[in-house]
Amino acid sequence: MEDRSIWYLEEVNLKECFCPANGASDSYNKQPKRVYKKSEFIYFSDDTADKVFFIHEGAVKIAGYTEDGNELIKAVLRPGEIFGELAVFGVSKRTDYAQAVEDTELCILDREDVVKLMRDVDGFQAFLNRLMGQRVIYTQKRLESLLFKDAKTRVAEYVLQQAEKNGRVLADGSLLIRNYLTHQEIANFTGTSRQTVTTVLNQFRDTSLLDFDRKRIMVKDVNGLRREAN
């Protein structure tokens, strides 16, 4: 479960595509890396888009702001995932911001380095093309969810996606998720309020669908949660 990916508007597992290709894992390990402390910003909206980022360790939040100034979280990315790749496709300015949600180590490549990878590493350009396609699909699904689903369904959908993508299977079949986001941030991801997120999670706990604390969510009944998300 831990290597599943969707992306920023969401996630593809970079290691499955980039590291094995033509011994690229060796060059990957030699790339310069930078450590960002928890809550440190990696880039801001309107910054020049001239670099692409690969997560070596840690986790990164990609977000922006709505017209009324509220934060809208687009994704939380984990090791082996890529972000900022629009720099390769002609976008000159960032349209969102990236922030470390825990201590994070990134491999940072200039646009020209990524273009060289696209030329020299078998499958890398196809990987980026697939990434872009998946992100378009994900964006459409996120928009449909925000427009047509109620808050309870959106919260269930968020937890289910995290469980299916990153959950660790326990002996009893439950899925354990490391939770990087506060209830307010989950609200910013699902387009609802902190109070609503807390209420819904408590309802799911009362009906034995899941249990949670500040750092973890344990999904006890995946099928039951899936029904709530549909």
C-alpha positions as CSV (number, residue, x, y, z in Angstrom):
1,M,0.0,0.0,0.0
2,E,2.8,2.5,0.9
3,D,4.1,2.9,-2.7
4,R,0.8,3.8,-4.3
5,S,0.5,7.2,-5.8
6,I,-1.8,9.7,-7.4
7,W,-0.2,13.2,-7.4
8,Y,-0.3,16.9,-6.5
9,L,-3.4,17.3,-8.1
10,E,-1.9,14.4,-7.2
11,E,0.8,11.8,-7.2
12,V,2.8,9.4,-9.3
13,N,5.5,7.3,-7.6
14,L,8.7,8.7,-9.1
15,K,10.9,5.8,-7.9
16,E,9.0,3.3,-10.0
17,C,9.7,5.3,-13.2
18,F,12.8,7.3,-12.7
19,C,15.2,5.5,-10.4
20,P,15.3,2.1,-12.1
21,A,15.7,3.5,-15.7
22,N,19.2,2.9,-17.1
23,G,20.8,2.8,-13.6
24,A,19.3,6.2,-12.9
25,S,19.0,5.4,-9.2
26,D,22.8,5.9,-8.9
27,S,22.6,9.4,-10.4
28,Y,19.5,10.2,-8.3
29,N,21.4,9.4,-5.1
30,K,24.1,11.8,-6.2
31,Q,21.8,14.7,-6.9
32,P,22.2,17.7,-4.5
33,K,19.6,17.6,-1.8
34,R,18.2,20.3,0.5
35,V,16.5,19.8,3.9
36,Y,13.5,21.9,4.7
37,K,12.3,22.1,8.3
38,K,8.6,21.5,9.2
39,S,6.4,24.4,8.1
40,E,9.2,25.9,6.0
41,F,8.1,27.1,2.5
42,I,9.8,25.7,-0.5
43,Y,8.3,28.2,-2.9
44,F,5.5,30.7,-3.0
45,S,2.8,31.6,-5.5
46,D,4.3,33.9,-8.2
47,D,7.8,32.7,-7.6
48,T,9.8,31.9,-10.8
49,A,9.1,28.4,-11.9
50,D,12.6,27.2,-13.0
51,K,13.1,24.1,-10.8
52,V,11.5,20.6,-10.3
53,F,11.4,18.9,-7.0
54,F,11.7,15.2,-6.0
55,I,10.8,14.2,-2.5
56,H,13.6,12.0,-1.0
57,E,12.3,12.0,2.6
58,G,9.4,13.8,4.4
59,A,6.2,15.3,3.1
60,V,5.1,18.4,1.2
61,K,1.8,20.3,1.1
62,I,0.8,21.9,-2.2
63,A,-1.8,24.6,-1.7
64,G,-3.2,28.0,-2.8
65,Y,-5.8,30.5,-1.8
66,T,-9.4,30.9,-2.8
67,E,-10.8,34.3,-3.8
68,D,-11.9,35.0,-0.3
69,G,-8.4,34.3,1.1
70,N,-9.0,30.8,2.5
71,E,-6.3,28.1,2.1
72,L,-7.2,25.4,-0.4
73,I,-4.9,22.3,-0.1
74,K,-4.4,20.5,-3.4
75,A,-2.3,17.6,-2.2
76,V,0.1,16.2,0.4
77,L,3.1,14.5,-1.4
78,R,5.4,11.9,0.0
79,P,8.8,10.3,-0.7
80,G,9.3,9.3,-4.4
81,E,6.9,11.9,-5.7
82,I,7.5,14.9,-8.0
83,F,6.2,18.5,-8.0
84,G,6.8,21.7,-9.7
85,E,7.1,20.0,-13.0
86,L,5.0,22.6,-14.9
87,A,8.3,24.5,-15.1
88,V,9.3,22.0,-17.9
89,F,6.1,22.8,-19.8
90,G,6.5,26.5,-20.3
91,V,4.9,27.8,-17.1
92,S,7.1,30.7,-15.9
93,K,5.4,31.5,-12.5
94,R,4.1,29.3,-9.7
95,T,0.4,29.3,-9.3
96,D,0.4,27.7,-5.8
97,Y,2.8,27.3,-2.9
98,A,4.7,24.3,-1.5
99,Q,5.4,23.8,2.2
100,A,7.1,21.1,4.2
101,V,4.6,19.5,6.7
102,E,7.5,17.7,8.4
103,D,11.3,17.8,8.1
104,T,11.8,17.1,4.4
105,E,14.7,16.4,2.1
106,L,14.3,17.3,-1.5
107,C,16.3,16.6,-4.7
108,I,16.1,19.9,-6.7
109,L,16.7,19.9,-10.4
110,D,16.9,22.9,-12.7
111,R,14.5,22.9,-15.6
112,E,17.4,22.2,-18.0
113,D,18.4,19.1,-16.0
114,V,14.9,17.7,-16.3
115,V,14.8,18.4,-20.0
116,K,18.0,16.4,-20.3
117,L,16.5,13.5,-18.4
118,M,13.6,13.6,-20.8
119,R,16.0,13.3,-23.6
120,D,18.5,10.8,-22.1
121,V,16.6,8.5,-19.7
122,D,14.3,6.0,-21.3
123,G,10.7,6.3,-20.2
124,F,11.1,9.6,-18.3
125,Q,9.3,11.8,-20.8
126,A,6.5,9.2,-21.0
127,F,6.4,9.4,-17.2
128,L,5.9,13.1,-17.2
129,N,3.2,12.9,-19.9
130,R,1.4,10.3,-17.8
131,L,1.8,12.5,-14.7
132,M,0.3,15.5,-16.5
133,G,-2.7,13.4,-17.7
134,Q,-3.4,12.0,-14.3
135,R,-3.3,15.4,-12.7
136,V,-5.9,16.7,-15.2
137,I,-8.1,13.8,-14.4
138,Y,-7.6,14.3,-10.6
139,T,-8.4,18.0,-10.9
140,Q,-11.7,17.2,-12.6
141,K,-12.6,14.7,-9.9
142,R,-11.7,17.1,-7.1
143,L,-13.8,19.8,-8.7
144,E,-16.8,17.4,-9.1
145,S,-16.4,16.4,-5.5
146,L,-16.4,20.0,-4.2
147,L,-19.4,20.9,-6.4
148,F,-21.7,17.9,-6.0
149,K,-20.8,16.0,-2.8
150,D,-21.7,16.9,0.8
151,A,-19.1,17.6,3.5
152,K,-19.5,14.2,5.1
153,T,-18.9,12.4,1.8
154,R,-15.9,14.6,1.0
155,V,-14.2,13.9,4.4
156,A,-14.9,10.1,3.9
157,E,-13.4,10.3,0.4
158,Y,-10.3,12.1,1.7
159,V,-9.6,9.5,4.4
160,L,-10.3,6.6,2.0
161,Q,-7.9,8.0,-0.6
162,Q,-5.2,8.4,1.9
163,A,-5.8,4.9,3.3
164,E,-5.8,3.2,-0.2
165,K,-2.7,5.2,-1.3
166,N,-0.5,5.3,1.8
167,G,-2.1,3.0,4.4
168,R,-0.1,0.2,6.1
169,V,-2.1,-3.0,6.4
170,L,-2.3,-4.3,10.0
171,A,-2.7,-7.9,11.1
172,D,-6.5,-7.4,11.6
173,G,-6.9,-6.0,8.1
174,S,-7.2,-2.3,9.3
175,L,-5.3,0.4,7.4
176,L,-3.0,2.7,9.4
177,I,-2.3,6.2,7.9
178,R,0.2,8.6,9.2
179,N,-1.8,11.9,9.3
180,Y,0.2,15.0,8.4
181,L,-2.7,17.4,8.5
182,T,-4.6,19.1,11.3
183,H,-8.4,19.0,11.2
184,Q,-8.3,22.6,9.9
185,E,-6.0,21.5,7.1
186,I,-8.2,18.5,6.3
187,A,-11.1,21.1,6.1
188,N,-9.0,23.2,3.7
189,F,-8.5,20.1,1.6
190,T,-12.1,19.1,1.6
191,G,-13.7,22.5,1.3
192,T,-15.5,22.4,4.6
193,S,-14.9,23.7,8.2
194,R,-12.7,22.4,11.0
195,Q,-15.7,21.8,13.2
196,T,-17.4,19.7,10.5
197,V,-14.3,17.6,10.0
198,T,-14.1,16.9,13.7
199,T,-17.8,16.1,13.9
200,V,-17.6,13.7,10.9
201,L,-14.5,11.9,12.1
202,N,-16.1,11.4,15.5
203,Q,-19.2,10.0,13.8
204,F,-17.0,7.6,11.9
205,R,-15.3,6.6,15.1
206,D,-18.7,6.1,16.9
207,T,-19.8,3.7,14.1
208,S,-16.4,1.8,14.2
209,L,-15.4,2.8,10.7
210,L,-12.1,4.3,12.0
211,D,-10.2,5.6,15.0
212,F,-7.8,8.5,15.1
213,D,-5.5,10.7,17.1
214,R,-3.4,13.8,16.2
215,K,-0.8,11.8,14.3
216,R,-2.6,8.7,12.9
217,I,-5.9,7.5,11.4
218,M,-6.7,3.8,11.5
219,V,-9.4,2.7,9.1
220,K,-11.1,-0.3,10.7
221,D,-13.8,-0.9,8.0
222,V,-12.6,0.0,4.5
223,N,-15.8,-1.2,2.8
224,G,-18.0,0.8,5.2
225,L,-15.9,3.9,4.6
226,R,-16.0,3.3,0.9
227,R,-19.8,3.4,1.1
228,E,-19.7,6.7,2.9
229,A,-17.5,8.1,0.2
230,N,-19.8,7.2,-2.7
